[in-house]
C-alpha cells in the first residue's frame, strides 16, 4: 500500500507559509539622532555675465556733432542663465542656456 501523504501536505504547507509571510510586517524605527533625508523639490535660478567697460584714451574720435571725444563702450561678451535644482535627494538637474 502506497501513502500519498507527502503529495497533499507539501502544497498545503507552501500556501500556508505564503500567507504567514505576507502578513508578517516589521516596523522600522529610525535610530536615535538620525534625521530623515529632505526630499523637498528645489529650484534655483542664477546667472553669470561676462561684461567689460572700455575707455579709449588715444586717439580721440569725432562724434556726429564734430566734437572730439574719447571713445568708450560697455560690452556684454557672454551671459548664462543657470537653472539648477533637485527632484529628490537622488536626482538633480542643471540647465544652462547661453544667451
Secondary structure, DSSP 8 states (H G I E B T S, - for coil): ----HHHHHHHHHHHHHHHHHHH--------TT--------EEEEEEEEEEEEEE--SS-EE-TTS-EE--EEEEEEEEEEEEEEESSSS-EEEEEEE-
